[in-house]
Amino acid sequence: MKKLLGILLALLIFSGMSMASNVNSYDQYGMKTGSYKTNGNTTTEYDRYGQKQATFRTNGNTTNIYDRNGLKAGSFKQFGDTTTEYNKYGQKVGTYRTNSNGTTTKYDRYGRKTGSFKTDSYGRTTEYDRYGRKVGSYK
């Protein structure tokens, strides 16, 4: 679920990346790991084989995540440059802060940095772990 939530932010919330109707995700080696298709306020996640994995629905500043069976799996709430992540029980599990150059840093519930996302001028978002190692990309 953690990877799924990070992907959601990279696609829907991060500044600097315009959401296209189709976005693919890749691992650190450039191998395709999945895809995302958007229709209005709903984004559907598929795995590399085209099997539906999750659905994300945005209403105002809140995005709700549903698993493949339609059960709520978590949510995000965005206020300015800060997005807070909640699990399915409504408990805070993380925070994302975006700075003026478009870099978003992810923190756990205790405020410890766990990773970051950077979007380039071509709209490609790269994900890094807490040590700055590339762990994936989205375009």
TORPA-413313 format. One record per atom (N, C-alpha, C): atom name; x, y, z; residue number from 1. Coordinates in Angstrom, 3 decimals. Layout:
<rs>
at_u_v_w_i
CA_X_Y_Z_NUM $
...
</rs>
This chain:
<rs>
at_u_v_w_i
N_0.809_-1.196_0.000_1 $
CA_0.000_0.000_0.000_1 $
C_0.847_1.251_0.000_1 $
N_2.026_1.215_0.645_2 $
CA_2.859_2.409_0.712_2 $
C_3.283_2.872_-0.672_2 $
N_3.705_1.949_-1.531_3 $
CA_4.114_2.337_-2.867_3 $
C_2.945_2.940_-3.623_3 $
N_1.789_2.320_-3.456_4 $
CA_0.591_2.816_-4.091_4 $
C_0.309_4.250_-3.697_4 $
N_0.425_4.567_-2.422_5 $
CA_0.130_5.917_-1.958_5 $
C_1.132_6.919_-2.496_5 $
N_2.390_6.524_-2.544_6 $
CA_3.394_7.419_-3.103_6 $
C_3.131_7.723_-4.560_6 $
N_2.716_6.721_-5.277_7 $
CA_2.398_6.901_-6.691_7 $
C_1.243_7.865_-6.868_7 $
N_0.234_7.719_-6.039_8 $
CA_-0.905_8.620_-6.131_8 $
C_-0.462_10.066_-6.039_8 $
N_0.390_10.362_-5.078_9 $
CA_0.844_11.741_-4.935_9 $
C_1.613_12.195_-6.148_9 $
N_2.465_11.348_-6.651_10 $
CA_3.249_11.722_-7.822_10 $
C_2.350_12.062_-8.991_10 $
N_1.228_11.405_-9.090_11 $
CA_0.347_11.610_-10.236_11 $
C_-0.664_12.724_-10.058_11 $
N_-1.213_12.854_-8.870_12 $
CA_-2.362_13.739_-8.698_12 $
C_-2.103_15.025_-7.937_12 $
N_-1.141_15.021_-7.037_13 $
CA_-1.028_16.127_-6.103_13 $
C_0.204_16.989_-6.338_13 $
N_1.312_16.394_-6.746_14 $
CA_2.563_17.138_-6.828_14 $
C_2.478_18.272_-7.828_14 $
N_3.040_19.374_-7.469_15 $
CA_3.057_20.516_-8.385_15 $
C_4.069_20.249_-9.489_15 $
N_3.823_20.862_-10.625_16 $
CA_4.774_20.751_-11.729_16 $
C_4.482_19.633_-12.700_16 $
N_3.574_18.743_-12.383_17 $
CA_3.279_17.649_-13.304_17 $
C_1.820_17.722_-13.696_17 $
N_1.580_17.943_-14.970_18 $
CA_0.198_17.976_-15.417_18 $
C_-0.258_16.550_-15.650_18 $
N_-1.464_16.263_-15.180_19 $
CA_-1.961_14.904_-15.251_19 $
C_-2.477_14.611_-16.643_19 $
N_-1.830_13.670_-17.315_20 $
CA_-2.287_13.238_-18.620_20 $
C_-3.313_12.126_-18.433_20 $
N_-3.963_11.732_-19.526_21 $
CA_-4.952_10.671_-19.409_21 $
C_-4.288_9.328_-19.124_21 $
N_-3.041_9.148_-19.540_22 $
CA_-2.301_7.925_-19.256_22 $
C_-0.923_8.265_-18.712_22 $
N_-0.554_7.629_-17.612_23 $
CA_0.773_7.792_-17.027_23 $
C_1.293_6.403_-16.702_23 $
N_2.544_6.136_-17.036_24 $
CA_3.168_4.855_-16.721_24 $
C_4.141_5.019_-15.570_24 $
N_4.293_3.959_-14.780_25 $
CA_5.277_3.965_-13.695_25 $
C_6.383_2.972_-14.036_25 $
N_7.601_3.301_-13.572_26 $
CA_8.781_2.492_-13.870_26 $
C_9.590_2.301_-12.589_26 $
N_10.293_1.179_-12.505_27 $
CA_11.174_0.984_-11.366_27 $
C_12.505_1.689_-11.601_27 $
N_13.457_1.501_-10.680_28 $
CA_14.730_2.216_-10.781_28 $
C_15.557_1.794_-11.994_28 $
N_15.184_0.662_-12.612_29 $
CA_15.917_0.168_-13.784_29 $
C_15.229_0.521_-15.091_29 $
N_14.105_1.211_-14.994_30 $
CA_13.387_1.622_-16.186_30 $
C_12.372_0.615_-16.683_30 $
N_12.123_-0.435_-15.904_31 $
CA_11.130_-1.432_-16.291_31 $
C_9.742_-0.951_-15.878_31 $
N_8.790_-1.076_-16.781_32 $
CA_7.431_-0.633_-16.494_32 $
C_6.823_-1.473_-15.381_32 $
N_6.237_-0.789_-14.387_33 $
CA_5.620_-1.492_-13.263_33 $
C_4.101_-1.337_-13.230_33 $
N_3.571_-0.407_-14.004_34 $
CA_2.131_-0.218_-14.003_34 $
C_1.721_0.985_-14.819_34 $
N_0.440_1.297_-14.753_35 $
CA_-0.075_2.453_-15.480_35 $
C_-1.271_3.028_-14.745_35 $
N_-1.599_4.275_-15.098_36 $
CA_-2.683_5.027_-14.467_36 $
C_-3.492_5.706_-15.556_36 $
N_-4.785_5.555_-15.498_37 $
CA_-5.673_6.180_-16.470_37 $
C_-6.656_7.063_-15.726_37 $
N_-6.778_8.312_-16.199_38 $
CA_-7.633_9.292_-15.535_38 $
C_-8.834_9.636_-16.391_38 $
N_-9.972_9.695_-15.741_39 $
CA_-11.210_10.126_-16.386_39 $
C_-11.906_11.056_-15.398_39 $
N_-11.873_12.345_-15.672_40 $
CA_-12.463_13.325_-14.763_40 $
C_-11.731_13.339_-13.439_40 $
N_-12.440_13.109_-12.341_41 $
CA_-11.822_13.159_-11.019_41 $
C_-11.415_11.769_-10.512_41 $
N_-11.434_10.772_-11.395_42 $
CA_-11.133_9.403_-11.011_42 $
C_-9.914_8.878_-11.765_42 $
N_-8.971_8.323_-11.022_43 $
CA_-7.800_7.680_-11.621_43 $
C_-7.798_6.212_-11.226_43 $
N_-7.565_5.350_-12.207_44 $
CA_-7.505_3.919_-11.959_44 $
C_-6.076_3.436_-12.148_44 $
N_-5.600_2.640_-11.188_45 $
CA_-4.262_2.076_-11.254_45 $
C_-4.330_0.645_-11.777_45 $
N_-3.410_0.324_-12.699_46 $
CA_-3.287_-1.027_-13.239_46 $
C_-1.859_-1.528_-13.005_46 $
N_-1.707_-2.832_-12.823_47 $
CA_-0.355_-3.381_-12.707_47 $
C_0.243_-3.555_-14.100_47 $
N_1.436_-4.106_-14.172_48 $
CA_2.131_-4.237_-15.460_48 $
C_1.396_-5.144_-16.433_48 $
N_0.489_-5.968_-15.924_49 $
CA_-0.263_-6.898_-16.765_49 $
C_-1.636_-6.363_-17.145_49 $
N_-1.951_-5.147_-16.697_50 $
CA_-3.229_-4.545_-17.034_50 $
C_-4.350_-4.888_-16.085_50 $
N_-4.026_-5.503_-14.949_51 $
CA_-5.046_-5.831_-13.954_51 $
C_-5.294_-4.630_-13.040_51 $
N_-6.561_-4.304_-12.833_52 $
CA_-6.916_-3.171_-11.978_52 $
C_-6.448_-3.418_-10.549_52 $
N_-5.800_-2.401_-9.950_53 $
CA_-5.279_-2.502_-8.595_53 $
C_-5.985_-1.586_-7.607_53 $
N_-6.346_-0.404_-8.047_54 $
CA_-6.949_0.567_-7.133_54 $
C_-7.613_1.691_-7.919_54 $
N_-8.444_2.438_-7.207_55 $
CA_-9.116_3.601_-7.783_55 $
C_-8.942_4.773_-6.837_55 $
N_-8.685_5.955_-7.400_56 $
CA_-8.497_7.174_-6.624_56 $
C_-9.545_8.193_-7.060_56 $
N_-10.301_8.717_-6.098_57 $
CA_-11.324_9.705_-6.420_57 $
C_-11.041_10.986_-5.649_57 $
N_-10.994_12.102_-6.390_58 $
CA_-10.683_13.399_-5.801_58 $
C_-11.929_14.267_-5.764_58 $
N_-12.146_14.883_-4.599_59 $
CA_-13.241_15.829_-4.420_59 $
C_-12.694_16.983_-3.601_59 $
N_-12.520_18.139_-4.248_60 $
CA_-11.946_19.290_-3.554_60 $
C_-10.518_18.996_-3.161_60 $
N_-10.195_19.143_-1.869_61 $
CA_-8.819_18.939_-1.411_61 $
C_-8.590_17.526_-0.861_61 $
N_-9.555_16.633_-1.073_62 $
CA_-9.445_15.281_-0.537_62 $
C_-9.441_14.246_-1.657_62 $
N_-8.518_13.305_-1.571_63 $
CA_-8.478_12.172_-2.492_63 $
C_-8.644_10.896_-1.685_63 $
N_-9.642_10.104_-2.028_64 $
CA_-9.872_8.824_-1.367_64 $
C_-9.353_7.698_-2.242_64 $
N_-8.754_6.690_-1.606_65 $
CA_-8.196_5.546_-2.311_65 $
C_-9.047_4.329_-2.001_65 $
N_-9.389_3.571_-3.047_66 $
CA_-10.168_2.350_-2.896_66 $
C_-9.393_1.179_-3.494_66 $
N_-9.434_0.041_-2.835_67 $
CA_-8.717_-1.118_-3.358_67 $
C_-9.486_-1.738_-4.520_67 $
N_-8.970_-2.840_-5.055_68 $
CA_-9.576_-3.442_-6.248_68 $
C_-10.995_-3.947_-5.994_68 $
N_-11.345_-4.132_-4.720_69 $
CA_-12.683_-4.592_-4.370_69 $
C_-13.629_-3.451_-4.016_69 $
N_-13.138_-2.213_-4.133_70 $
CA_-13.978_-1.061_-3.849_70 $
C_-14.010_-0.633_-2.401_70 $
N_-13.175_-1.250_-1.567_71 $
CA_-13.129_-0.876_-0.149_71 $
C_-12.156_0.276_0.053_71 $
N_-12.523_1.228_0.906_72 $
CA_-11.658_2.380_1.145_72 $
C_-10.352_1.941_1.785_72 $
N_-9.233_2.404_1.218_73 $
CA_-7.913_1.986_1.679_73 $
C_-7.105_3.126_2.283_73 $
N_-7.578_4.359_2.164_74 $
CA_-6.855_5.496_2.716_74 $
C_-7.299_6.783_2.053_74 $
N_-6.632_7.872_2.409_75 $
CA_-6.981_9.159_1.821_75 $
C_-5.834_10.148_1.979_75 $
N_-5.938_11.228_1.220_76 $
CA_-5.016_12.353_1.304_76 $
C_-5.834_13.624_1.420_76 $
N_-5.328_14.558_2.212_77 $
CA_-5.948_15.878_2.290_77 $
C_-4.869_16.910_2.062_77 $
N_-5.126_17.831_1.141_78 $
CA_-4.136_18.831_0.758_78 $
C_-4.546_20.211_1.257_78 $
N_-3.593_20.900_1.904_79 $
CA_-3.779_22.271_2.359_79 $
C_-2.535_23.050_1.980_79 $
N_-2.647_23.903_0.969_80 $
CA_-1.487_24.663_0.510_80 $
C_-0.413_23.738_-0.013_80 $
N_0.805_23.885_0.504_81 $
CA_1.918_23.066_0.031_81 $
C_2.095_21.792_0.852_81 $
N_1.150_21.485_1.718_82 $
CA_1.256_20.304_2.580_82 $
C_0.100_19.346_2.321_82 $
N_0.435_18.075_2.151_83 $
CA_-0.562_17.029_1.972_83 $
C_-0.384_16.006_3.080_83 $
N_-1.474_15.656_3.745_84 $
CA_-1.428_14.684_4.834_84 $
C_-2.060_13.386_4.372_84 $
N_-1.376_12.283_4.676_85 $
CA_-1.825_10.948_4.296_85 $
C_-2.459_10.254_5.502_85 $
N_-3.606_9.604_5.267_86 $
CA_-4.313_8.881_6.319_86 $
C_-4.554_7.434_5.890_86 $
N_-4.563_6.529_6.843_87 $
CA_-4.904_5.150_6.515_87 $
C_-6.424_4.991_6.487_87 $
N_-6.897_3.770_6.278_88 $
CA_-8.336_3.558_6.132_88 $
C_-9.120_3.836_7.412_88 $
N_-8.412_3.927_8.534_89 $
CA_-9.071_4.220_9.807_89 $
C_-9.062_5.706_10.142_89 $
N_-8.479_6.517_9.244_90 $
CA_-8.414_7.949_9.483_90 $
C_-7.230_8.385_10.318_90 $
N_-6.289_7.473_10.584_91 $
CA_-5.093_7.816_11.351_91 $
C_-4.019_8.392_10.426_91 $
N_-3.381_9.461_10.859_92 $
CA_-2.325_10.080_10.076_92 $
C_-1.140_9.131_9.953_92 $
N_-0.662_8.946_8.716_93 $
CA_0.487_8.063_8.510_93 $
C_1.664_8.761_7.835_93 $
N_1.451_9.967_7.320_94 $
CA_2.556_10.667_6.685_94 $
C_2.175_12.056_6.236_94 $
N_3.207_12.825_5.869_95 $
CA_3.029_14.192_5.392_95 $
C_3.938_14.416_4.195_95 $
N_3.460_15.214_3.256_96 $
CA_4.225_15.559_2.057_96 $
C_4.266_17.073_1.957_96 $
N_5.463_17.629_1.779_97 $
CA_5.596_19.080_1.654_97 $
C_6.314_19.412_0.351_97 $
N_5.713_20.332_-0.412_98 $
CA_6.270_20.728_-1.694_98 $
C_6.870_22.119_-1.591_98 $
N_8.122_22.256_-2.041_99 $
CA_8.767_23.565_-1.986_99 $
C_8.564_24.328_-3.287_99 $
N_9.118_25.524_-3.373_100 $
CA_8.868_26.404_-4.516_100 $
C_9.465_25.891_-5.820_100 $
N_10.458_24.999_-5.765_101 $
CA_11.019_24.480_-7.019_101 $
C_10.384_23.160_-7.447_101 $
N_9.294_22.764_-6.767_102 $
CA_8.560_21.584_-7.194_102 $
C_9.017_20.275_-6.593_102 $
N_9.968_20.303_-5.681_103 $
CA_10.405_19.079_-5.014_103 $
C_9.490_18.796_-3.827_103 $
N_8.993_17.583_-3.754_104 $
CA_8.133_17.182_-2.656_104 $
C_8.877_16.203_-1.772_104 $
N_8.898_16.474_-0.479_105 $
CA_9.567_15.612_0.491_105 $
C_8.509_14.902_1.323_105 $
N_8.716_13.599_1.507_106 $
CA_7.776_12.774_2.257_106 $
C_8.320_12.512_3.655_106 $
N_7.449_12.627_4.661_107 $
CA_7.807_12.385_6.053_107 $
C_6.851_11.349_6.639_107 $
N_7.349_10.552_7.568_108 $
CA_6.473_9.601_8.240_108 $
C_5.677_10.315_9.331_108 $
N_4.878_9.575_10.079_109 $
CA_4.013_10.181_11.099_109 $
C_4.794_10.860_12.206_109 $
N_6.090_10.522_12.326_110 $
CA_6.926_11.118_13.365_110 $
C_7.767_12.281_12.849_110 $
N_7.587_12.632_11.587_111 $
CA_8.326_13.750_11.027_111 $
C_9.679_13.396_10.449_111 $
N_9.984_12.102_10.314_112 $
CA_11.258_11.680_9.738_112 $
C_11.141_11.591_8.220_112 $
N_12.128_12.119_7.529_113 $
CA_12.120_12.082_6.065_113 $
C_12.206_10.640_5.583_113 $
N_11.318_10.290_4.644_114 $
CA_11.336_8.929_4.105_114 $
C_11.581_8.891_2.603_114 $
N_11.567_10.035_1.944_115 $
CA_11.811_10.056_0.508_115 $
C_11.454_11.394_-0.089_115 $
N_11.585_11.462_-1.414_116 $
CA_11.245_12.701_-2.111_116 $
C_10.858_12.408_-3.556_116 $
N_10.209_13.397_-4.157_117 $
CA_9.799_13.332_-5.558_117 $
C_10.234_14.622_-6.228_117 $
N_10.820_14.500_-7.410_118 $
CA_11.231_15.689_-8.155_118 $
C_10.681_15.596_-9.567_118 $
N_10.089_16.704_-10.029_119 $
CA_9.518_16.751_-11.368_119 $
C_10.353_17.674_-12.236_119 $
N_10.754_17.170_-13.424_120 $
CA_11.575_17.989_-14.323_120 $
C_10.686_18.798_-15.262_120 $
N_11.330_19.575_-16.110_121 $
CA_10.589_20.468_-16.997_121 $
C_9.816_19.722_-18.080_121 $
N_10.096_18.433_-18.250_122 $
CA_9.382_17.625_-19.235_122 $
C_8.179_16.895_-18.631_122 $
N_7.938_17.094_-17.354_123 $
CA_6.807_16.462_-16.700_123 $
C_7.085_15.076_-16.170_123 $
N_8.329_14.649_-16.181_124 $
CA_8.698_13.340_-15.638_124 $
C_8.998_13.494_-14.151_124 $
N_8.352_12.679_-13.321_125 $
CA_8.565_12.712_-11.879_125 $
C_9.439_11.537_-11.476_125 $
N_10.512_11.823_-10.744_126 $
CA_11.411_10.775_-10.257_126 $
C_11.269_10.676_-8.749_126 $
N_11.179_9.437_-8.250_127 $
CA_11.040_9.178_-6.818_127 $
C_12.369_8.710_-6.248_127 $
N_12.719_9.240_-5.069_128 $
CA_13.963_8.891_-4.388_128 $
C_13.657_8.409_-2.977_128 $
N_14.524_7.534_-2.464_129 $
CA_14.361_7.117_-1.071_129 $
C_14.991_8.152_-0.150_129 $
N_14.997_7.887_1.149_130 $
CA_15.498_8.862_2.123_130 $
C_16.971_9.165_1.947_130 $
N_17.707_8.280_1.248_131 $
CA_19.144_8.476_1.036_131 $
C_19.452_9.104_-0.318_131 $
N_18.421_9.434_-1.086_132 $
CA_18.621_10.069_-2.380_132 $
C_18.796_9.086_-3.523_132 $
N_18.549_7.802_-3.279_133 $
CA_18.660_6.806_-4.341_133 $
C_17.355_6.731_-5.120_133 $
N_17.475_6.692_-6.439_134 $
CA_16.293_6.617_-7.286_134 $
C_15.587_5.279_-7.073_134 $
N_14.274_5.357_-6.864_135 $
CA_13.505_4.127_-6.691_135 $
C_12.410_3.957_-7.735_135 $
N_12.160_4.990_-8.524_136 $
CA_11.147_4.871_-9.573_136 $
C_10.909_6.168_-10.290_136 $
N_10.088_6.099_-11.317_137 $
CA_9.737_7.303_-12.071_137 $
C_8.365_7.137_-12.677_137 $
N_7.786_8.281_-13.069_138 $
CA_6.441_8.334_-13.619_138 $
C_6.431_9.293_-14.783_138 $
N_5.893_8.844_-15.912_139 $
CA_5.766_9.746_-17.068_139 $
C_4.658_9.289_-17.991_139 $
</rs>
